[in-house]
Amino acid sequence: MRHFAPSVRAVVCALTLTCLTPFAGAATASPAGVAGPVFNPLTTPDQLLLEQLAERIVSNPVVRQAKHDVEQQAIAAVTAAHGPISAADRARADRDYEEEAFSAAQIAVDADPYRPHVLATIMPPHNWLGVDVPGSRYAWDNPDTTYRIIPMDGSSSYVIRGKVVPQRPVDWNFSLVDDVTDFGLVGNIGIHDLEVAPDGSFTITVDNRPADGRVNHLQSTPDTAQLFVRNTTTDPAGQTPIALEVQRIAGPPPPPPMTEQEMANLAASVLMRGAAKRQAYLLQSLSTPANVIPAPPPPNTIPGTLTTQQQSLANFRIDDDTAVVITVDPGGAGYFVVPVTDTWMVTPDFAHHTSSLNNEQAVPNPDGTYTLVLSLEDPGYRNWIDPDGLTNGTLFVRWQVLSDRLPERGGPAISAKVVSVSSLAAAVPPGMATVTATERAAQLAARAAGYERRFQPVL
């Protein structure tokens, strides 16, 4: 990337030991059974260089105008449907749509299928290798998932090489999609589909031909636009995303690369199209009664979401005297998470608040279900969903790894009931795990260390 000073690349290379050579990143993790450092597969030279380019693109007047327009349209739509919004929600809208604009800029700087890169996105504001990076969260981002994008088209052939370390994610999906805002599915390789060698390495091929015996193959179509990669962890302190690199190996001669103005125009288009589509889902979520979480429909019923999961959309509204008691039945799913998001579908500070809990972070009931308490103040229970001061917002509950479902459990289920804080003890199961102030502080410290680990060069 000629736009950046050589010193930036030199710093990244020195700290990550992943200077770009073909498939170098896939070798940065120690092989199974071999002790040694594991280098963060997200902290690559391309990552930091593309993020810096995205910061320039998001500052372009075309993108600034698009950000202003989509924010005002969202505020107007929610106000028309549900009445005036609070000053706090208005302030969060400005912050959240700034993040969505930066995400659109990231898509634009990594949108060239002739020169593909692996780029991590949909992350909170962070600092890695001494560089401050804006947030890029939108659309019910999952605190447990790392998201990466790789541009592709239907006329080229690609090879993705990767490495899974023993501390592997609980779920991963490589989703070939036909639009960077709709995420219409062309093909998917999930955790149960990917064939991995004994040393943790694997290769995925993508082209417009059938597999013809090739394993880990995705067949592209003329509309193919991107490979969208999700890695989900239950323990951010102990599980590591997959190391990935991509190479375009065949296809027509590449056209000249986009100019920065062309990237800005694309970012504005992506932002406007994506925000308009997600606004419909936001209004759907807000239209259900507050604090009522519907049963999860079958997989692949909400366009653009992960096709191998089930999910429930809802919204919440609480005050100092109100708590919501949520009961989750995993139904045999290998993973579930209950994350709080604000009115505009963006997570709060999940690293320093228990604003989300998954099946490993929470303590189960004796029957295998989980009871969680959503309240503004700490109720003293281990399974506290802390909304980080939000008195209203949205919920996107997820269940993944569904092929592990136990038939006798009947699949994922969820229920919620509103109770007064004073009657909370009578509303939760007897013997529900409690915590002292010291134990809560330890829980939060471990949580922060785990999520902040994502931005360290060595894991």
C-alpha positions as a printed Julia matrix, in Angstrom:
459×3 Matrix{Float64}:
   0.0     0.0     0.0
   1.95    2.99   -1.23
  -0.08    5.44    0.85
   1.71    4.67    4.11
   5.12    5.46    5.49
   7.57    2.53    5.43
   8.16    3.03    9.16
   4.61    1.88    9.92
   5.12   -1.39    8.09
   8.52   -1.84    9.73
   7.03   -1.45   13.21
   4.25   -3.91   12.49
   6.62   -6.45   10.96
   9.0    -6.21   13.89
   6.29   -6.7    16.48
   4.21   -9.37   14.77
   6.87  -11.25   12.79
   4.33  -11.54    9.97
   5.78   -9.4     7.2
   3.87  -10.18    4.07
   5.13  -13.08    2.04
   2.78  -15.62    0.49
   0.91  -17.41    3.28
   3.33  -16.26    5.98
   0.55  -15.49    8.43
  -0.7   -19.05    8.43
   2.59  -20.14    9.94
   2.57  -17.68   12.84
   0.72  -20.01   15.2
   2.55  -22.85   16.91
   1.59  -26.29   15.53
  -0.55  -28.55   17.65
   1.4   -29.96   20.55
   4.36  -27.6    20.08
   5.04  -25.02   22.77
   5.85  -21.46   21.79
   4.36  -18.04   21.22
   1.17  -17.62   19.22
   1.15  -14.41   17.18
  -2.15  -12.62   16.92
  -3.65  -13.53   13.53
  -5.57  -10.25   13.5
  -2.54   -7.99   13.95
  -1.05   -8.14   10.47
   0.75   -5.42    8.49
  -2.16   -5.2     6.05
  -4.6    -4.73    8.92
  -2.96   -1.6    10.29
  -2.17   -0.16    6.87
  -5.73   -0.62    5.62
  -7.16    0.82    8.83
  -5.09    3.96    8.34
  -6.32    4.25    4.77
  -9.9     3.77    6.0
  -9.43    6.67    8.41
  -8.6     8.92    5.46
 -11.55    7.61    3.47
 -14.05    8.12    6.31
 -12.94   11.78    6.51
 -13.82   12.4     2.86
 -16.71   14.9     2.45
 -18.75   12.36    0.49
 -18.62    9.89    3.38
 -19.25   12.63    5.96
 -22.43   13.62    4.15
 -23.59   10.0     3.88
 -22.97    9.48    7.6
 -25.03   12.57    8.44
 -27.85   11.49    6.16
 -28.2     7.92    7.41
 -28.04    9.05   11.03
 -30.79   11.6    10.55
 -32.9     9.11    8.61
 -32.61    6.54   11.41
 -33.52    9.09   14.09
 -36.52   10.23   12.04
 -37.71    6.66   11.42
 -37.49    5.65   15.08
 -39.13    8.89   16.19
 -41.99    8.44   13.74
 -42.6     4.86   14.85
 -42.03    5.17   18.6
 -42.06    8.83   19.57
 -39.29   11.24   20.56
 -35.96    9.71   21.48
 -33.88   10.69   24.5
 -30.88   12.98   24.42
 -28.76    9.96   25.38
 -30.05    7.94   22.41
 -29.38   10.87   20.1
 -25.8    11.13   21.35
 -25.3     7.39   20.91
 -26.64    7.64   17.36
 -23.87   10.08   16.49
 -21.24    7.72   17.92
 -22.75    4.56   16.45
 -23.18    5.85   12.92
 -19.6     7.11   13.08
 -18.59    3.51   13.66
 -20.78    2.27   10.84
 -19.21    4.85    8.54
 -15.75    3.59    9.45
 -16.87    0.02    8.78
 -18.09    1.11    5.34
 -14.7     2.73    4.73
 -12.99   -0.53    5.69
 -15.12   -2.4     3.17
 -14.21    0.17    0.51
 -10.44   -0.05    1.07
 -10.63   -3.85    0.89
 -13.11   -4.17   -1.97
 -10.74   -5.0    -4.83
 -11.19   -8.68   -5.78
  -8.05   -8.48   -7.91
  -5.93   -7.46   -4.9
  -7.6    -9.14   -1.93
  -6.55   -8.76    1.7
  -7.83  -10.26    4.94
  -9.23   -7.4     7.02
 -10.71   -7.63   10.53
 -13.7    -5.35   11.08
 -16.75   -4.8    13.31
 -14.61   -4.11   16.38
 -14.8    -1.58   19.23
 -12.36    1.35   19.31
  -8.96   -0.07   20.16
  -5.25    0.49   20.26
  -2.79   -2.01   18.94
   0.91   -1.58   18.31
   0.58    2.01   19.55
  -2.02    2.96   16.91
  -5.5     4.18   17.92
  -8.2     2.76   15.65
 -11.85    3.9    15.53
 -14.66    1.47   16.21
 -16.47   -0.27   13.36
 -19.43   -1.91   15.1
 -22.95   -2.1    13.68
 -26.02   -4.32   13.42
 -25.96   -6.25   16.7
 -22.25   -6.97   16.7
 -21.39  -10.0    18.82
 -18.69   -9.4    21.47
 -17.6   -13.05   21.13
 -17.07  -12.96   17.36
 -14.16  -11.69   15.32
 -15.25  -10.7    11.83
 -13.01  -10.58    8.77
 -13.67   -9.73    5.13
 -11.95  -10.82    1.91
 -13.08   -9.32   -1.43
 -13.78  -11.82   -4.22
 -15.56  -12.05   -7.55
 -16.92  -14.77   -9.79
 -14.26  -14.52  -12.5
 -11.19  -15.19  -10.36
  -9.76  -18.15   -8.48
  -8.56  -17.85   -4.89
  -6.76  -19.89   -2.27
  -7.22  -19.21    1.42
  -4.73  -20.87    3.72
  -5.2   -20.98    7.44
  -4.04  -22.42   10.72
  -6.11  -23.53   13.7
  -4.28  -23.69   17.02
  -5.36  -26.09   19.8
  -7.13  -23.23   21.61
  -9.59  -23.06   18.76
 -12.81  -21.04   18.51
 -16.05  -22.83   19.36
 -17.48  -21.95   15.96
 -16.33  -20.62   12.62
 -17.98  -19.92    9.29
 -16.59  -18.92    5.9
 -19.58  -17.37    4.12
 -19.35  -16.49    0.44
 -21.85  -13.67   -0.15
 -23.2   -11.8    -3.16
 -23.45   -8.34   -1.58
 -21.46   -6.56    1.12
 -24.63   -5.13    2.68
 -27.25   -7.85    2.09
 -24.89  -10.79    2.72
 -26.94  -12.99    0.4
 -25.42  -16.43    0.81
 -23.62  -18.08   -2.12
 -22.0   -20.84   -0.05
 -20.77  -21.57    3.47
 -18.12  -23.73    5.12
 -18.84  -24.12    8.82
 -17.02  -25.71   11.71
 -18.39  -29.16   10.89
 -17.57  -28.83    7.17
 -13.95  -27.65    7.23
 -11.37  -30.41    6.83
  -8.29  -29.57    8.91
  -4.93  -31.38    8.8
  -3.47  -32.86   12.02
  -1.15  -29.85   12.38
  -4.13  -27.47   12.24
  -3.53  -26.23    8.69
  -6.17  -26.1     5.97
  -6.75  -24.76    2.48
  -9.99  -23.38    1.05
 -10.42  -22.88   -2.69
 -12.88  -20.48   -4.28
 -13.69  -20.33   -7.98
 -16.65  -20.64  -10.35
 -16.21  -24.37  -10.95
 -17.76  -27.27   -9.03
 -15.67  -28.93   -6.36
 -15.01  -32.09   -8.45
 -13.58  -33.88   -5.45
 -11.83  -30.89   -3.92
 -12.4   -30.54   -0.18
 -13.05  -27.16    1.43
 -14.28  -25.68   -1.84
 -16.72  -22.81   -2.41
 -18.17  -22.3    -5.87
 -18.56  -18.64   -6.75
 -21.23  -17.04   -8.93
 -21.13  -13.97  -11.19
 -22.56  -11.93   -8.29
 -20.0   -13.03   -5.69
 -18.63  -10.03   -3.78
 -16.95  -11.12   -0.56
 -15.92  -13.91    1.77
 -17.25  -12.99    5.23
 -15.44  -14.9     7.99
 -16.74  -15.31   11.54
 -14.78  -16.87   14.44
 -16.7   -17.18   17.7
 -15.15  -17.82   21.12
 -16.62  -18.51   24.53
 -13.36  -17.65   26.29
 -11.54  -14.68   24.75
  -8.66  -15.19   27.16
  -7.99  -18.75   26.06
  -9.26  -19.18   22.5
  -7.59  -17.8    19.39
  -9.03  -16.83   15.99
  -7.84  -18.76   12.96
  -4.79  -17.38   11.13
  -5.72  -16.59    7.51
  -4.12  -15.46    4.27
  -5.55  -15.15    0.77
  -4.05  -15.3    -2.71
  -5.71  -14.7    -6.05
  -4.21  -17.37   -8.31
  -6.08  -16.95  -11.61
  -8.46  -14.67  -13.45
  -8.6   -11.82  -15.94
  -5.95   -9.09  -15.92
  -6.57   -6.66  -13.05
  -7.77   -3.14  -13.82
  -6.02   -0.16  -12.23
  -6.6     0.09   -8.46
  -9.27    2.46   -7.2
  -8.34    6.01   -6.37
  -9.05    7.29   -2.88
 -11.99    9.29   -4.2
 -13.45    6.16   -5.81
 -13.01    4.39   -2.47
 -14.83    7.24   -0.73
 -17.7     7.06   -3.22
 -17.94    3.33   -2.65
 -17.86    3.76    1.13
 -20.71    6.27    0.96
 -22.75    3.88   -1.18
 -22.08    0.95    1.14
 -23.0     3.05    4.16
 -26.28    4.29    2.7
 -27.39    0.91    1.34
 -26.44   -1.0     4.46
 -27.99    1.47    6.89
 -31.26    1.51    4.97
 -31.55   -2.28    5.08
 -30.64   -2.53    8.76
 -33.1     0.18    9.67
 -35.93   -2.19    8.77
 -34.59   -4.79   11.22
 -34.2    -2.13   13.89
 -37.82   -1.07   13.56
 -38.85   -4.73   13.68
 -36.91   -5.23   16.9
 -38.37   -2.1    18.49
 -41.92   -2.97   17.44
 -42.17   -5.98   19.76
 -43.31   -5.4    23.36
 -40.43   -4.36   25.6
 -38.81   -7.1    27.7
 -40.52   -9.87   25.73
 -38.07  -12.17   23.93
 -39.76  -14.28   21.25
 -38.89  -17.91   20.62
 -36.07  -18.32   18.08
 -37.33  -19.14   14.57
 -35.56  -21.76   12.45
 -32.12  -20.89   11.04
 -31.78  -18.74    7.94
 -34.98  -16.76    8.56
 -33.43  -13.29    8.96
 -31.63  -12.29    5.73
 -28.01  -11.33    6.24
 -27.52  -13.2     9.5
 -25.47  -16.34   10.0
 -27.36  -19.15    8.3
 -26.15  -21.81   10.74
 -27.55  -20.12   13.86
 -30.89  -19.41   15.49
 -31.6   -16.03   16.98
 -34.22  -13.95   18.79
 -34.7   -10.21   18.24
 -36.13   -8.1    21.05
 -35.87   -4.81   22.91
 -35.68   -3.95   26.59
 -36.72   -1.07   28.81
 -35.77   -0.94   32.49
 -35.32    1.53   35.36
 -33.78    1.5    38.82
 -36.65   -0.58   40.21
 -36.96   -3.04   37.32
 -35.1    -6.22   36.46
 -35.62   -8.68   33.61
 -35.1   -12.34   34.48
 -34.08  -14.23   31.33
 -34.05  -18.03   31.13
 -32.11  -19.59   28.25
 -32.27  -23.23   27.21
 -29.3   -24.04   24.94
 -31.33  -26.88   23.48
 -28.15  -28.78   22.7
 -26.52  -25.85   20.88
 -22.79  -25.68   21.41
 -22.9   -21.93   21.96
 -25.31  -19.2    22.99
 -24.89  -15.55   23.94
 -27.19  -12.87   25.33
 -25.65   -9.49   24.42
 -27.07   -6.05   25.17
 -27.0    -3.5    22.36
 -28.23    0.07   22.36
 -31.14    1.51   20.38
 -28.98    1.63   17.25
 -27.89   -2.01   17.58
 -24.33   -1.4    18.82
 -22.75   -2.98   21.89
 -21.7    -0.88   24.88
 -18.29   -1.32   26.53
 -18.45   -5.11   26.74
 -14.81   -5.49   27.8
 -15.38   -3.75   31.12
 -19.03   -4.63   31.75
 -20.85   -7.96   31.75
 -23.12   -6.62   29.03
 -23.07  -10.04   27.37
 -22.87  -13.54   28.75
 -22.33  -16.77   26.85
 -22.66  -20.39   27.95
 -19.11  -20.49   29.34
 -19.17  -17.1    31.04
 -22.48  -17.82   32.8
 -23.19  -20.43   35.48
 -25.87  -22.98   34.49
 -28.8   -24.16   36.55
 -28.85  -27.8    37.68
 -31.19  -28.68   34.77
 -28.82  -27.23   32.14
 -30.73  -24.0    31.56
 -29.28  -20.6    32.39
 -30.91  -17.78   34.36
 -29.59  -14.27   33.7
 -30.58  -11.0    35.36
 -30.68   -7.77   33.33
 -30.71   -4.76   35.67
 -29.1    -1.35   36.02
 -27.53   -2.05   39.4
 -25.51   -5.11   40.35
 -27.99   -7.59   41.87
 -25.21   -9.7    43.4
 -25.8   -12.67   41.1
 -22.97  -14.1    39.02
 -25.11  -14.07   35.87
 -25.68  -10.31   35.76
 -26.28   -8.67   32.38
 -24.95   -5.17   32.98
 -26.35   -2.75   30.37
 -23.61   -0.2    31.09
 -26.17    2.43   32.03
 -28.58    1.77   29.15
 -32.19    2.02   30.29
 -33.43    0.9    26.88
 -31.97   -0.87   23.93
 -32.07   -3.97   21.77
 -31.24   -7.66   22.17
 -30.01  -10.2    19.62
 -29.76  -13.59   21.33
 -27.82  -16.19   19.34
 -27.52  -19.99   19.41
 -24.78  -21.57   17.28
 -23.23  -24.98   16.56
 -26.75  -26.29   16.15
 -25.75  -29.63   14.67
 -24.79  -30.66   18.22
 -28.43  -30.31   19.26
 -29.74  -33.08   21.48
 -33.1   -34.27   20.1
 -34.6   -34.81   23.55
 -34.06  -31.13   24.45
 -36.25  -29.86   21.62
 -33.89  -27.13   20.45
 -33.06  -23.65   21.77
 -35.65  -21.76   23.82
 -35.83  -18.54   25.83
 -38.22  -16.71   28.13
 -38.18  -13.44   30.04
 -40.17  -11.89   32.84
 -40.13   -8.42   34.36
 -39.91   -8.2    38.15
 -39.23   -5.5    40.71
 -35.71   -5.44   42.08
 -37.14   -5.92   45.57
 -38.76   -9.21   44.55
 -35.82  -10.49   42.5
 -34.75  -13.13   45.03
 -38.12  -14.86   44.72
 -38.0   -14.75   40.91
 -34.71  -16.57   40.36
 -34.04  -20.28   40.95
 -33.16  -21.29   44.51
 -29.41  -21.4    45.06
 -28.59  -19.23   42.03
 -24.88  -18.38   42.14
 -24.03  -15.11   43.86
 -20.84  -13.05   44.01
 -19.18  -10.8    46.52
 -17.79   -7.41   45.54
 -14.32   -8.94   45.46
 -15.47  -11.79   43.23
 -17.23   -9.36   40.88
 -14.07   -7.31   40.58
 -12.1   -10.46   39.73
 -14.71  -11.48   37.15
 -14.52   -8.07   35.48
 -10.71   -8.01   35.53
 -10.53  -11.41   33.85
 -13.13  -10.36   31.32
 -11.29   -7.16   30.4
  -8.0    -9.01   30.02
  -9.64  -11.56   27.73
 -11.29   -9.11   25.36
  -8.3    -6.76   25.31
  -6.11   -9.73   24.34
  -7.47   -9.37   20.8
  -5.34   -6.31   20.3
  -2.03   -7.68   21.53
   0.62   -8.83   19.03
   1.41  -12.03   20.95
  -1.43  -14.06   22.48
